[in-house]
Amino acid sequence: MRPRTSPRTWIPAAAVLAAAALLPSPAFPFGKNKIAYERFDWQLYPSPHFDVYYYPEEEALLEQVVSFAESQYVTLSELLDHEIKFRIPLILYRTHGEFEQTNIILQFIPQAVAAFAEPLRNRMVLPIDSPPDELYKLIGHELVHIFEYSIFFQESLGRTFRASPPLWLMEGLASHLSRDETNLDIMIIRDAVVNGLVPPIEALNVLTFLTYRFGAAVFRFIESEFGPEGLRNFLWEYRKVLVANNVPKALKEALGMEVEEFNRRFQKFLRQKYLPELLARKEPEDYGREIGLKEGKKKVTTFSPTISPSGELAAVLTLPKDELDLVVISTKDGEMIRNLTKGFTTKYEYIIAEIFQGHRDLSWSPEGDRIAFFARKENRRVLFLFDALTGKEVQRLRPDIDSMASPAFSPDGQRIAFSGNREGRVDLFEVDLESGAVRNLTDDEFHDSNPEYSPDGKSVAYNRRIGDYEKIFLVEAEDPSRKTQLTFAASSDIQPSFSRDGRRIYYASDGPDGIYNIHGLDLETGDVTRYTDVIGGCFNPVELAPEGGTPHLAFTSYFRGQYRLYKMPLREPEQVIRASEAAGAPLDLEPFRPPLALSLDEDRKGPYTKAQFSVEGNPAVYVGVADDGTLVSDSDIVFSDLLGDQRLRFRMSSVSSFSNFDALYLNLKHRFNYGFRVLDFRDFFLAGSGNLTTADRRQEFRVTGGEGLFSYPFNKFYRADFSLGYFDRSNTQIFLDSSGFLSFLTLDQQYPLLTTSLSGDTVRFKEFGPLHGHRFDFTTAWAPTASGELGAFTNYYADYRAYGRLTSRSLVGMRLFTAVSNGETKIVNASGITGTTDSSTIFAIGGLNQLRGYSFREFFGDRVAFLNLELRFPLVDELRLPFGSIRSIRGLLFWDVGAAWFRGDQFFDDNVRPPFGDIVDGFDFWDSGNSRLGDGRSSYGMGFYFDFGPFDLNWTFSRRLENSLRTCTTTSCQFIEDPNFDDRWRSAFYIGRAF
């Protein structure tokens, strides 16, 4: 090692790369990719109350949808005694898969979200692939939200941003007025009531299915006790206290009840309605033995069984660890044989489970070697075949059909039948597993589902939607025109399954009482047998191998808030309905019709061309505090066009007194995203002044310029980004004079910049943050030429983060970050001083959650690297205080290690004494002679953190690991033990997000 010998050489300086929150924001940040797979040619049709946006592939259904929407408007306007003063944008997507590609909201839309309405521009956004009666109710549900926005927010952005009405109110009213509850929905609330699980309305502000159901029940109660006028009075009174969200005051003024009395009477209303069912009906254990999964004494949700050819095994869907898995169990005792989809995967996003739609999800091949299921992969559902023993993928097929569900193997194992949407019609299809050829099995205008081959393969039993009901039909496998209706009456009969001998069809039916139970239809006599009479509901009947000469069924039952798997012997039935009683006139096969039928005016159709920008979402404001008290702020406001495809973002941020501006335009309409940005960014690093007794904070970096942006996602998880721009920057260079003191000199530069990056993100999140997966960003920024006092440079950045789940709420997190800058050296004469400049960029690290126990941005150089390891775990679920409560306080143990240095192994060390100054040659991370850190730095410790409103509050307690002290003579430097090393525990508080 040797000391620096040229006091007139410039030390490189440029942008500081501290934490992600302190950088100029990337146009395409960390995160998964929401991809526009299709190109939508948007058209516009104005109806009396709606501006309907659609594309040509939907035009055949446009008249129907307009009639549905206008019918619902008239109905709801009369019920609420309210007229909406603005036109309502109604944005239609042909299928749910295309609906998931919408850019109106940039979050990923899960399978469970049927549609949405948003309050800023009062847009209704929905797919139109539901059966007509369900689509009518879906439009009604979302339109109720628009009425809510009109009544509560009164077209005021201020009220919209400030208000936070409870979920039970918003969703419950929408469900109640649209009359969209099914018997499956009612089953959920009936089960909760009879098991004593009715919460007070104050607790109904969590986004769960029960919030919807109890919310609807609240308004049923209000309307039954106080009539439609009482319901309207409550809404008007709540509008008065909307911003304060004072529900108790609204209840008192409108209904004359305190909230405690309201809860008591509401719960009594539900008990009177549903508790008699508890006395009249049975539990699933009264019919058979539970064979579902357990974790210790805890029962695990288990559903959608399919049985192996021998009848000894069942494949089921289950939720053992908050992740839907495909599991093989024994039908004898429910013992788990193998989890076929254990752990997280990127083969698919999630397994399709449509139990709440009354559909089956799995099928076991007749050879016993394969299990079929559908899963979401990219923009479509994919048919997967997994080995039944090993869980390895055997085959995947991707027919060009939307919304595929309910696979069923043919008896020869060479074909699979399924339901799907082709060009707006939901039929049954069959795919040849060898050739991939697909043919239509039903080819009609009705919605068909739940196919099941007869044992001889000559026919397929299935469900057809007729009006509001699901009925069982039989179609000949080779002739779609030959169909036979098997069940009648005003009930839904779902999930048909043949007996092993083919003489009987088992199914679930809600019968005259609205409760799903297991039935059997004798195909020869037409007699119907009801095998169960439960308080919850029974589904998915599948015949097992006989035991002791007695046939057995496996079925799923919903009870005490869970779907569980049961096994029952077919002994004495609950009821036998003779064919003469069961048969009846077939239901009217006319499609569902709304109250109003409108005709379209063809002259009013036209393309959507005018992009009007409006505020999108609540402007975001983020404030952070570094552990040395440095204030960091970040605010965003976003504008978008009506369809969300074009976005403008204006970002203002600051670090201490240095303010920044960033304006960004993005076009997200196609898979290949593009945009441009202009920015003015300023930042600093810390260095000593004079004899280093005081800190000198200087504006060492300013960049102003613009760039074009391009991004191409390979799939949901990985993408490539590119940008090309031109910038002007001003760098404050560090100058080391002959006395060993630091001075600063500002130099200017103009340069083009080409940036390329590869990023990926597979992280699974929970409510507290990342749980499992990895994310990375590898970026290169190249300025091939430059004018001014600085030269060309190339910067490399690598940011890799990984998370490993330990339990459902604890994990290990790791982050590795490094940045390297190689700049051109250049001879300049500035301010009367001639010297050599190095155009490399300076990066600074330290403090926050980078190197805890050290000062904010304490270490800098044109090379930086740091590694963080954290063990994160729950500490306190709720801390109740006089002014409220703090939830989800989490703890962590951590270890940090890192360093910063300059090219040529030069190192800034403020412990090096004059006359040689602070810049020395011979950077060594590790002092091998003394087996401890040399120029590297490391710390360990513990901490806790929690969210407090919009702020992420962090407290850490850290201790430094010992490092050697560098001492120099006129000819060399060496490491010695630092007599003043301070290993005391240091506490720090900062506001900022965890990595």
C-alpha angles and dihedrals in degrees: 000000000000136000123252107275104184110071091181096061116109119236111227117256137175141110120012115225104197115145129343090255090058098052130088100272115255113237091232106033132188113305145087120295123254101205130204099218096171132049111228118207096207120212130185130222119178114211123182094280105008140062100214117205115197141144129236095263088065098045095101089063097040096097091050093049093047090051091049093049096047091045091053091046092055092046095048094042089057094045093050097033089227136123121206111229098203133062114258120230108223110191116193132200122190096225139011089251090058091042088058089061094062117128094202085097118022095207117101112263112225125218091256094061107089098182141326143216123206127207105216097069097009093239123169112207122185147143117243100211097104123105110275096256092049092045089053090054092044091055089048093052094053092042090056086059090055089051088050091052091049094048098041105032098033092207091298117137089199093058090043093054096041100043125088109177115188119266094235089060098046098041097032093055091047092052094044098049095042091049089222099147115121127198087259089058093047089051090062095054094040090055092048093050097049090048093051096249101133110133125203114260090251088068095051098091099096120104100247135125090252091059089062092046098045090042090057089047090054091059092043087056093048092048094046093049102036105017128231090306091058090052092051092046091055091052093050092047092048090052088061092057097032099121092047090043089221100170094165091058091049091050091049095048096042104034104018094238135120113231092252092056091045091054091048094050093042092053090047089052091055094045092052090050100046111018094078086064089061091061095043099047141050139239123247091250088064089069104038150338124289113244099172125123124281134192102207104305093338116103117224124216107258128177149140099056124196119185130226117240091256091051091229097104135045130198113214141171114243143167106226096154108013089281123099109244137182108233134181115217138175115261088211099066108348095253111162111246098180141342102227095192102034116163131008121313141184093207086095138353099236142337114259110248117177101170091130088056090052095249133135118239111191142048131190118213118244090240088058095231103100139048120201127209140150123244135180113256119171109314099341144047116260128206109234127192114197128189106257093220106036103026092231119145109256101176142348127200129190110194114189092251128112129230096013114186145156105039118205126186119226115238091256092051093232099104139039125208121207143157122254148153118254116178093336098314120108109213140146117269137187125213125199107227094211102045100022090229115154128206133181114248100188109018100187140120095258127095107254129191147153102048119194125178120227113242091256092049094232097114141024125220115210147152124265122192111232114179105308096341141080114225131185118246134177121219127186109247093227099039118047091188094066107080131157127197111225105178130044141172129077100303139094114249110190144175100026115203127182122232115243091259093046094236097109139039119214119203145154117253132181090210121188094317098055095241119121114235136164116270135176128210119206103218093204102047101022091230116148122214123198111207102180139036107187136166094231117031141278126219147164101038113196125174117238130201112285118263117208089348092303118117116232135201130208114211141164120240131190111220135146092005098307142090108233134178121242138183119212135180115233100238128128109003124220092233141356117208113196120226091251090058097039096049120082141150111303113258118263105279093206112120120252112279128199124227091256125045112195128191120220124242102225092200091064095059116101145145122282105240110142112092110198116185123219136166111287115206132335112314106256122231121186124185124186136176123208119220091259092055097260109153117228122187135179129181130179135189120185131198125191142174120255095272095042093238095119120047137184119197126188115192127188118186139164142195110200104311095341112102127196137195128200126178118188136183120194132183110203098170096109136036089257102067121201140174146137137242142195122202146175110200130179130180144152147213130212126247136156123270121219108325092001094251090123133037118243117204112198135178094247099165138041126163127182125177149089140260144187116239132210131179132182121186115210089196139325093298109037136043145160123231130197135183136178122192149141123242143181116211136181118206128194104216124206113238121196111204127205092267093058096252124133122239131174131230126183119224130181133221139178120201147154114243130206115192127187128178141176117206138177137184127185097154119143113212135206129187091280097049137266117010109169140357137048140271131192144173124197113186137178122193115192127189100183096185138009143185127214130044097323131061140224121302143183123210127196124196130185124182118175125174128179133183128194121195115228098171133349090280106024132068148158115248128196133185127184117185130176135167129187129185126192113189133182117254116232137182111233139169112216131162090355093304123113118205149125120280125204111208095205120127122250117225123193130204138173140100126030107065095322104077106356116201092039132087123274108275092352095149126054142169142125088274122051134165135170138172127205126193119186137179107205123192141157114272109171123005094198134002111194116210133177091258096044138293139294114219134202103013106185131197133212142191114206147184122195129188131172150127144204126213144151133255111277090038092282115157136195111222119171090198093067109104127226144287086056097045124212103303115088135168126238108053110202119182093195129040097219093181092062098026096237140096116300116182092346122094131214140171140177135197148114139272149161135229142182142169119261108186107302093343129094104213119201133185120185135181112200141175126200123235112233118266130185125255118240116225125182139200127191090277108029150007128226141177121253134170111279107238091196098047108144113212097169121131114266125203123208138179125201140160113230145105124276116244 
